[in-house]
Amino acid sequence: MPLNCIPVTTTKAAFQEKLDSVDDKLWVDCGFWGGVIPQNIDDLDELLNRSVRR
């Protein structure tokens, strides 16, 4: 889940950190959920453009 993990997936940078952490370690098809909080409303388009799940 996007809000009960480290890092929380509410920004493009945090999403990239998650992707980097599984590089060459994840061998199944999966998706990462993005979290919506009042502070990241302006970042949602960036997250969606990076293919975060909604």
N, CA, C and O atoms as a Tripos MOL2 file, in Angstrom:
@<TRIPOS>MOLECULE
protein
  216   215    54     0     0
PROTEIN
NO_CHARGES

@<TRIPOS>ATOM
      1 N           0.8440   -1.1790    0.0000 N.3       1 MET1
      2 CA          0.0000    0.0000    0.0000 C.3       1 MET1
      3 C           0.8900    1.2430    0.0000 C.2       1 MET1
      4 O           1.9820    1.2270    0.5670 O.2       1 MET1
      5 N           0.4290    2.3050   -0.6270 N.am      2 PRO2
      6 CA          1.3000    3.4640   -0.8350 C.3       2 PRO2
      7 C           1.6070    4.2850    0.4100 C.2       2 PRO2
      8 O           2.6400    4.9520    0.4560 O.2       2 PRO2
      9 N           0.7450    4.2570    1.4170 N.am      3 LEU3
     10 CA          0.9520    5.1370    2.5620 C.3       3 LEU3
     11 C           1.4900    4.4350    3.8040 C.2       3 LEU3
     12 O           1.8430    5.1040    4.7740 O.2       3 LEU3
     13 N           1.5610    3.1070    3.7990 N.am      4 ASN4
     14 CA          2.0940    2.4030    4.9640 C.3       4 ASN4
     15 C           3.3690    1.6400    4.6000 C.2       4 ASN4
     16 O           3.5480    0.4800    4.9720 O.2       4 ASN4
     17 N           4.2320    2.3110    3.8760 N.am      5 CYS5
     18 CA          5.4950    1.7150    3.4700 C.3       5 CYS5
     19 C           6.5720    2.7970    3.4790 C.2       5 CYS5
     20 O           6.2740    3.9790    3.6490 O.2       5 CYS5
     21 N           7.8020    2.3910    3.2990 N.am      6 ILE6
     22 CA          8.9120    3.3400    3.2620 C.3       6 ILE6
     23 C           9.6110    3.1740    1.9220 C.2       6 ILE6
     24 O          10.0990    2.0810    1.6310 O.2       6 ILE6
     25 N           9.6800    4.1930    1.1100 N.am      7 PRO7
     26 CA          9.0580    5.5000    1.2940 C.3       7 PRO7
     27 C           7.5880    5.4650    0.8980 C.2       7 PRO7
     28 O           7.1660    4.6160    0.1140 O.2       7 PRO7
     29 N           6.8220    6.3860    1.4420 N.am      8 VAL8
     30 CA          5.4190    6.4880    1.0210 C.3       8 VAL8
     31 C           5.4180    6.9390   -0.4390 C.2       8 VAL8
     32 O           6.2160    7.7920   -0.8260 O.2       8 VAL8
     33 N           4.5340    6.3760   -1.2390 N.am      9 THR9
     34 CA          4.5420    6.6610   -2.6750 C.3       9 THR9
     35 C           3.5910    7.8070   -2.9840 C.2       9 THR9
     36 O           2.4950    7.6110   -3.5100 O.2       9 THR9
     37 N           4.0400    9.0000   -2.6430 N.am     10 THR10
     38 CA          3.2230   10.1790   -2.8820 C.3      10 THR10
     39 C           3.9110   11.2040   -3.7690 C.2      10 THR10
     40 O           3.3200   12.2290   -4.1090 O.2      10 THR10
     41 N           5.1660   10.9330   -4.1480 N.am     11 THR11
     42 CA          5.9000   11.8360   -5.0330 C.3      11 THR11
     43 C           6.6220   11.0400   -6.1000 C.2      11 THR11
     44 O           6.8340    9.8350   -5.9630 O.2      11 THR11
     45 N           6.9920   11.7240   -7.1520 N.am     12 LYS12
     46 CA          7.7470   11.0920   -8.2310 C.3      12 LYS12
     47 C           9.0840   10.5560   -7.7100 C.2      12 LYS12
     48 O           9.5040    9.4630   -8.0890 O.2      12 LYS12
     49 N           9.7490   11.3210   -6.8460 N.am     13 ALA13
     50 CA         11.0400   10.8960   -6.3010 C.3      13 ALA13
     51 C          10.9060    9.6290   -5.4590 C.2      13 ALA13
     52 O          11.7410    8.7300   -5.5550 O.2      13 ALA13
     53 N           9.8670    9.5540   -4.6410 N.am     14 ALA14
     54 CA          9.6520    8.3630   -3.8150 C.3      14 ALA14
     55 C           9.3250    7.1590   -4.6820 C.2      14 ALA14
     56 O           9.7740    6.0490   -4.4000 O.2      14 ALA14
     57 N           8.5470    7.3700   -5.7340 N.am     15 PHE15
     58 CA          8.2250    6.2710   -6.6500 C.3      15 PHE15
     59 C           9.4920    5.7750   -7.3390 C.2      15 PHE15
     60 O           9.6850    4.5700   -7.4960 O.2      15 PHE15
     61 N          10.3510    6.7000   -7.7500 N.am     16 GLN16
     62 CA         11.6000    6.3030   -8.3920 C.3      16 GLN16
     63 C          12.4880    5.5340   -7.4170 C.2      16 GLN16
     64 O          13.1660    4.5850   -7.8120 O.2      16 GLN16
     65 N          12.4860    5.9370   -6.1520 N.am     17 GLU17
     66 CA         13.2600    5.2210   -5.1340 C.3      17 GLU17
     67 C          12.7790    3.7760   -5.0070 C.2      17 GLU17
     68 O          13.5900    2.8620   -4.8580 O.2      17 GLU17
     69 N          11.4720    3.5720   -5.0660 N.am     18 LYS18
     70 CA         10.9360    2.2060   -5.0160 C.3      18 LYS18
     71 C          11.3650    1.4040   -6.2370 C.2      18 LYS18
     72 O          11.7710    0.2470   -6.1210 O.2      18 LYS18
     73 N          11.2720    2.0260   -7.4030 N.am     19 LEU19
     74 CA         11.6800    1.3240   -8.6160 C.3      19 LEU19
     75 C          13.1600    0.9660   -8.5680 C.2      19 LEU19
     76 O          13.5460   -0.1350   -8.9600 O.2      19 LEU19
     77 N          13.9890    1.8860   -8.0910 N.am     20 ASP20
     78 CA         15.4220    1.6220   -7.9890 C.3      20 ASP20
     79 C          15.7170    0.4930   -7.0100 C.2      20 ASP20
     80 O          16.6490   -0.2820   -7.2230 O.2      20 ASP20
     81 N          14.9340    0.3920   -5.9420 N.am     21 SER21
     82 CA         15.1820   -0.6340   -4.9240 C.3      21 SER21
     83 C          14.8840   -2.0480   -5.4220 C.2      21 SER21
     84 O          15.4030   -3.0130   -4.8620 O.2      21 SER21
     85 N          14.0710   -2.1880   -6.4450 N.am     22 VAL22
     86 CA         13.7480   -3.5200   -6.9630 C.3      22 VAL22
     87 C          14.4540   -3.8250   -8.2800 C.2      22 VAL22
     88 O          14.2560   -4.8930   -8.8600 O.2      22 VAL22
     89 N          15.2660   -2.9010   -8.7450 N.am     23 ASP23
     90 CA         15.9950   -3.1160  -10.0000 C.3      23 ASP23
     91 C          16.8530   -4.3750   -9.8900 C.2      23 ASP23
     92 O          17.6410   -4.5170   -8.9550 O.2      23 ASP23
     93 N          16.6950   -5.2820  -10.8430 N.am     24 ASP24
     94 CA         17.3920   -6.5780  -10.8770 C.3      24 ASP24
     95 C          17.0520   -7.4930   -9.7040 C.2      24 ASP24
     96 O          17.7850   -8.4450   -9.4370 O.2      24 ASP24
     97 N          15.9480   -7.2180   -8.9990 N.am     25 LYS25
     98 CA         15.5270   -8.0710   -7.8930 C.3      25 LYS25
     99 C          14.0970   -8.5860   -8.0650 C.2      25 LYS25
    100 O          13.7230   -9.6030   -7.4820 O.2      25 LYS25
    101 N          13.3190   -7.8910   -8.8510 N.am     26 LEU26
    102 CA         11.9150   -8.2340   -9.0200 C.3      26 LEU26
    103 C          11.7310   -8.8970  -10.3810 C.2      26 LEU26
    104 O          12.0530   -8.3070  -11.4130 O.2      26 LEU26
    105 N          11.2200  -10.1070  -10.3810 N.am     27 TRP27
    106 CA         11.1140  -10.8630  -11.6290 C.3      27 TRP27
    107 C           9.6820  -11.2630  -11.9400 C.2      27 TRP27
    108 O           9.4550  -12.2210  -12.6800 O.2      27 TRP27
    109 N           8.7220  -10.5530  -11.3930 N.am     28 VAL28
    110 CA          7.3200  -10.7910  -11.6980 C.3      28 VAL28
    111 C           6.6910   -9.4780  -12.1290 C.2      28 VAL28
    112 O           7.2000   -8.4020  -11.8140 O.2      28 VAL28
    113 N           5.5870   -9.5700  -12.8480 N.am     29 ASP29
    114 CA          4.8600   -8.3810  -13.2630 C.3      29 ASP29
    115 C           4.0500   -7.8730  -12.0810 C.2      29 ASP29
    116 O           3.2290   -8.6050  -11.5280 O.2      29 ASP29
    117 N           4.2720   -6.6390  -11.6990 N.am     30 CYS30
    118 CA          3.5260   -6.0830  -10.5810 C.3      30 CYS30
    119 C           3.3130   -4.5940  -10.8070 C.2      30 CYS30
    120 O           3.8120   -4.0290  -11.7790 O.2      30 CYS30
    121 N           2.5900   -3.9800   -9.9300 N.am     31 GLY31
    122 CA          2.3560   -2.5430  -10.0110 C.3      31 GLY31
    123 C           2.5030   -1.9200   -8.6390 C.2      31 GLY31
    124 O           2.3470   -2.5930   -7.6200 O.2      31 GLY31
    125 N           2.8010   -0.6440   -8.6190 N.am     32 PHE32
    126 CA          2.9120    0.0980   -7.3760 C.3      32 PHE32
    127 C           1.7920    1.1130   -7.3100 C.2      32 PHE32
    128 O           1.5460    1.8430   -8.2700 O.2      32 PHE32
    129 N           1.1130    1.1580   -6.1760 N.am     33 TRP33
    130 CA          0.0240    2.1000   -5.9670 C.3      33 TRP33
    131 C           0.5770    3.4460   -5.5570 C.2      33 TRP33
    132 O           1.5920    3.5280   -4.8660 O.2      33 TRP33
    133 N          -0.0940    4.5000   -5.9850 N.am     34 GLY34
    134 CA          0.2550    5.8460   -5.5560 C.3      34 GLY34
    135 C          -0.7170    6.3230   -4.5030 C.2      34 GLY34
    136 O          -1.8990    5.9780   -4.5290 O.2      34 GLY34
    137 N          -0.2140    7.1200   -3.5760 N.am     35 GLY35
    138 CA         -1.0510    7.6400   -2.5100 C.3      35 GLY35
    139 C          -1.4340    9.0860   -2.7670 C.2      35 GLY35
    140 O          -0.6560    9.8560   -3.3300 O.2      35 GLY35
    141 N          -2.6290    9.4440   -2.3540 N.am     36 VAL36
    142 CA         -3.1200   10.8140   -2.5000 C.3      36 VAL36
    143 C          -3.2680   11.4240   -1.1110 C.2      36 VAL36
    144 O          -3.9910   10.9170   -0.2540 O.2      36 VAL36
    145 N          -2.5600   12.5240   -0.9240 N.am     37 ILE37
    146 CA         -2.6610   13.2960    0.3160 C.3      37 ILE37
    147 C          -2.8000   14.7610   -0.0850 C.2      37 ILE37
    148 O          -2.4520   15.1140   -1.2120 O.2      37 ILE37
    149 N          -3.2920   15.6150    0.7890 N.am     38 PRO38
    150 CA         -3.4760   17.0220    0.4060 C.3      38 PRO38
    151 C          -2.1990   17.6890   -0.1120 C.2      38 PRO38
    152 O          -2.2630   18.5550   -0.9850 O.2      38 PRO38
    153 N          -1.0450   17.2910    0.4230 N.am     39 GLN39
    154 CA          0.2080   17.9270    0.0370 C.3      39 GLN39
    155 C           0.7310   17.5080   -1.3400 C.2      39 GLN39
    156 O           1.6490   18.1520   -1.8460 O.2      39 GLN39
    157 N           0.1930   16.4670   -1.9640 N.am     40 ASN40
    158 CA          0.7570   16.0340   -3.2430 C.3      40 ASN40
    159 C          -0.2070   16.1770   -4.4200 C.2      40 ASN40
    160 O           0.0080   15.5650   -5.4660 O.2      40 ASN40
    161 N          -1.2350   16.9530   -4.2700 N.am     41 ILE41
    162 CA         -2.2010   17.1290   -5.3640 C.3      41 ILE41
    163 C          -1.5030   17.5830   -6.6480 C.2      41 ILE41
    164 O          -1.8440   17.1210   -7.7370 O.2      41 ILE41
    165 N          -0.5340   18.4790   -6.5220 N.am     42 ASP42
    166 CA          0.1670   18.9840   -7.7030 C.3      42 ASP42
    167 C           1.1250   17.9660   -8.3080 C.2      42 ASP42
    168 O           1.5800   18.1550   -9.4370 O.2      42 ASP42
    169 N           1.4440   16.8920   -7.5880 N.am     43 ASP43
    170 CA          2.3690   15.8690   -8.0790 C.3      43 ASP43
    171 C           1.6670   14.6740   -8.7350 C.2      43 ASP43
    172 O           2.3300   13.7840   -9.2660 O.2      43 ASP43
    173 N           0.3460   14.6520   -8.7000 N.am     44 LEU44
    174 CA         -0.3700   13.4690   -9.1800 C.3      44 LEU44
    175 C          -0.1360   13.2020  -10.6610 C.2      44 LEU44
    176 O           0.0220   12.0450  -11.0530 O.2      44 LEU44
    177 N          -0.1090   14.2330  -11.4890 N.am     45 ASP45
    178 CA          0.1280   14.0150  -12.9150 C.3      45 ASP45
    179 C           1.4740   13.3530  -13.1520 C.2      45 ASP45
    180 O           1.5820   12.4660  -13.9990 O.2      45 ASP45
    181 N           2.5110   13.7690  -12.4150 N.am     46 GLU46
    182 CA          3.8290   13.1490  -12.5640 C.3      46 GLU46
    183 C           3.7840   11.6720  -12.1890 C.2      46 GLU46
    184 O           4.3690   10.8390  -12.8810 O.2      46 GLU46
    185 N           3.0990   11.3440  -11.1040 N.am     47 LEU47
    186 CA          2.9860    9.9540  -10.6980 C.3      47 LEU47
    187 C           2.2610    9.1190  -11.7500 C.2      47 LEU47
    188 O           2.6890    8.0150  -12.0860 O.2      47 LEU47
    189 N           1.1620    9.6600  -12.2610 N.am     48 LEU48
    190 CA          0.4060    8.9230  -13.2730 C.3      48 LEU48
    191 C           1.2130    8.7610  -14.5510 C.2      48 LEU48
    192 O           1.1360    7.7180  -15.1990 O.2      48 LEU48
    193 N           1.9760    9.7620  -14.9210 N.am     49 ASN49
    194 CA          2.8130    9.6640  -16.1150 C.3      49 ASN49
    195 C           3.9220    8.6400  -15.9500 C.2      49 ASN49
    196 O           4.4330    8.1180  -16.9400 O.2      49 ASN49
    197 N           4.3010    8.3440  -14.7110 N.am     50 ARG50
    198 CA          5.3110    7.3200  -14.4450 C.3      50 ARG50
    199 C           4.6840    5.9370  -14.3150 C.2      50 ARG50
    200 O           5.3720    4.9700  -13.9880 O.2      50 ARG50
    201 N           3.3840    5.8410  -14.5680 N.am     51 SER51
    202 CA          2.6390    4.5620  -14.5670 C.3      51 SER51
    203 C           2.3590    4.0030  -13.1950 C.2      51 SER51
    204 O           2.2060    2.7920  -13.0350 O.2      51 SER51
    205 N           2.2890    4.8830  -12.1830 N.am     52 VAL52
    206 CA          1.8720    4.4040  -10.8750 C.3      52 VAL52
    207 C           0.4110    3.9830  -10.9710 C.2      52 VAL52
    208 O          -0.3570    4.5850  -11.7210 O.2      52 VAL52
    209 N           0.0210    2.9630  -10.2260 N.am     53 ARG53
    210 CA         -1.3660    2.4900  -10.2450 C.3      53 ARG53
    211 C          -2.2510    3.4360   -9.4750 C.2      53 ARG53
    212 O          -1.7960    4.1380   -8.5710 O.2      53 ARG53
    213 N          -3.5260    3.4530   -9.8390 N.am     54 ARG54
    214 CA         -4.4810    4.3070   -9.1350 C.3      54 ARG54
    215 C          -5.7340    3.5610   -8.8220 C.2      54 ARG54
    216 O          -6.6550    4.1220   -8.2290 O.2      54 ARG54
@<TRIPOS>BOND
     1     1     2 1
     2     2     3 1
     3     3     4 2
     4     3     5 am
     5     5     6 1
     6     6     7 1
     7     7     8 2
     8     7     9 am
     9     9    10 1
    10    10    11 1
    11    11    12 2
    12    11    13 am
    13    13    14 1
    14    14    15 1
    15    15    16 2
    16    15    17 am
    17    17    18 1
    18    18    19 1
    19    19    20 2
    20    19    21 am
    21    21    22 1
    22    22    23 1
    23    23    24 2
    24    23    25 am
    25    25    26 1
    26    26    27 1
    27    27    28 2
    28    27    29 am
    29    29    30 1
    30    30    31 1
    31    31    32 2
    32    31    33 am
    33    33    34 1
    34    34    35 1
    35    35    36 2
    36    35    37 am
    37    37    38 1
    38    38    39 1
    39    39    40 2
    40    39    41 am
    41    41    42 1
    42    42    43 1
    43    43    44 2
    44    43    45 am
    45    45    46 1
    46    46    47 1
    47    47    48 2
    48    47    49 am
    49    49    50 1
    50    50    51 1
    51    51    52 2
    52    51    53 am
    53    53    54 1
    54    54    55 1
    55    55    56 2
    56    55    57 am
    57    57    58 1
    58    58    59 1
    59    59    60 2
    60    59    61 am
    61    61    62 1
    62    62    63 1
    63    63    64 2
    64    63    65 am
    65    65    66 1
    66    66    67 1
    67    67    68 2
    68    67    69 am
    69    69    70 1
    70    70    71 1
    71    71    72 2
    72    71    73 am
    73    73    74 1
    74    74    75 1
    75    75    76 2
    76    75    77 am
    77    77    78 1
    78    78    79 1
    79    79    80 2
    80    79    81 am
    81    81    82 1
    82    82    83 1
    83    83    84 2
    84    83    85 am
    85    85    86 1
    86    86    87 1
    87    87    88 2
    88    87    89 am
    89    89    90 1
    90    90    91 1
    91    91    92 2
    92    91    93 am
    93    93    94 1
    94    94    95 1
    95    95    96 2
    96    95    97 am
    97    97    98 1
    98    98    99 1
    99    99   100 2
   100    99   101 am
   101   101   102 1
   102   102   103 1
   103   103   104 2
   104   103   105 am
   105   105   106 1
   106   106   107 1
   107   107   108 2
   108   107   109 am
   109   109   110 1
   110   110   111 1
   111   111   112 2
   112   111   113 am
   113   113   114 1
   114   114   115 1
   115   115   116 2
   116   115   117 am
   117   117   118 1
   118   118   119 1
   119   119   120 2
   120   119   121 am
   121   121   122 1
   122   122   123 1
   123   123   124 2
   124   123   125 am
   125   125   126 1
   126   126   127 1
   127   127   128 2
   128   127   129 am
   129   129   130 1
   130   130   131 1
   131   131   132 2
   132   131   133 am
   133   133   134 1
   134   134   135 1
   135   135   136 2
   136   135   137 am
   137   137   138 1
   138   138   139 1
   139   139   140 2
   140   139   141 am
   141   141   142 1
   142   142   143 1
   143   143   144 2
   144   143   145 am
   145   145   146 1
   146   146   147 1
   147   147   148 2
   148   147   149 am
   149   149   150 1
   150   150   151 1
   151   151   152 2
   152   151   153 am
   153   153   154 1
   154   154   155 1
   155   155   156 2
   156   155   157 am
   157   157   158 1
   158   158   159 1
   159   159   160 2
   160   159   161 am
   161   161   162 1
   162   162   163 1
   163   163   164 2
   164   163   165 am
   165   165   166 1
   166   166   167 1
   167   167   168 2
   168   167   169 am
   169   169   170 1
   170   170   171 1
   171   171   172 2
   172   171   173 am
   173   173   174 1
   174   174   175 1
   175   175   176 2
   176   175   177 am
   177   177   178 1
   178   178   179 1
   179   179   180 2
   180   179   181 am
   181   181   182 1
   182   182   183 1
   183   183   184 2
   184   183   185 am
   185   185   186 1
   186   186   187 1
   187   187   188 2
   188   187   189 am
   189   189   190 1
   190   190   191 1
   191   191   192 2
   192   191   193 am
   193   193   194 1
   194   194   195 1
   195   195   196 2
   196   195   197 am
   197   197   198 1
   198   198   199 1
   199   199   200 2
   200   199   201 am
   201   201   202 1
   202   202   203 1
   203   203   204 2
   204   203   205 am
   205   205   206 1
   206   206   207 1
   207   207   208 2
   208   207   209 am
   209   209   210 1
   210   210   211 1
   211   211   212 2
   212   211   213 am
   213   213   214 1
   214   214   215 1
   215   215   216 2
@<TRIPOS>SUBSTRUCTURE
     1 MET1         2 RESIDUE 1 A MET
     2 PRO2         6 RESIDUE 1 A PRO
     3 LEU3        10 RESIDUE 1 A LEU
     4 ASN4        14 RESIDUE 1 A ASN
     5 CYS5        18 RESIDUE 1 A CYS
     6 ILE6        22 RESIDUE 1 A ILE
     7 PRO7        26 RESIDUE 1 A PRO
     8 VAL8        30 RESIDUE 1 A VAL
     9 THR9        34 RESIDUE 1 A THR
    10 THR10       38 RESIDUE 1 A THR
    11 THR11       42 RESIDUE 1 A THR
    12 LYS12       46 RESIDUE 1 A LYS
    13 ALA13       50 RESIDUE 1 A ALA
    14 ALA14       54 RESIDUE 1 A ALA
    15 PHE15       58 RESIDUE 1 A PHE
    16 GLN16       62 RESIDUE 1 A GLN
    17 GLU17       66 RESIDUE 1 A GLU
    18 LYS18       70 RESIDUE 1 A LYS
    19 LEU19       74 RESIDUE 1 A LEU
    20 ASP20       78 RESIDUE 1 A ASP
    21 SER21       82 RESIDUE 1 A SER
    22 VAL22       86 RESIDUE 1 A VAL
    23 ASP23       90 RESIDUE 1 A ASP
    24 ASP24       94 RESIDUE 1 A ASP
    25 LYS25       98 RESIDUE 1 A LYS
    26 LEU26      102 RESIDUE 1 A LEU
    27 TRP27      106 RESIDUE 1 A TRP
    28 VAL28      110 RESIDUE 1 A VAL
    29 ASP29      114 RESIDUE 1 A ASP
    30 CYS30      118 RESIDUE 1 A CYS
    31 GLY31      122 RESIDUE 1 A GLY
    32 PHE32      126 RESIDUE 1 A PHE
    33 TRP33      130 RESIDUE 1 A TRP
    34 GLY34      134 RESIDUE 1 A GLY
    35 GLY35      138 RESIDUE 1 A GLY
    36 VAL36      142 RESIDUE 1 A VAL
    37 ILE37      146 RESIDUE 1 A ILE
    38 PRO38      150 RESIDUE 1 A PRO
    39 GLN39      154 RESIDUE 1 A GLN
    40 ASN40      158 RESIDUE 1 A ASN
    41 ILE41      162 RESIDUE 1 A ILE
    42 ASP42      166 RESIDUE 1 A ASP
    43 ASP43      170 RESIDUE 1 A ASP
    44 LEU44      174 RESIDUE 1 A LEU
    45 ASP45      178 RESIDUE 1 A ASP
    46 GLU46      182 RESIDUE 1 A GLU
    47 LEU47      186 RESIDUE 1 A LEU
    48 LEU48      190 RESIDUE 1 A LEU
    49 ASN49      194 RESIDUE 1 A ASN
    50 ARG50      198 RESIDUE 1 A ARG
    51 SER51      202 RESIDUE 1 A SER
    52 VAL52      206 RESIDUE 1 A VAL
    53 ARG53      210 RESIDUE 1 A ARG
    54 ARG54      214 RESIDUE 1 A ARG
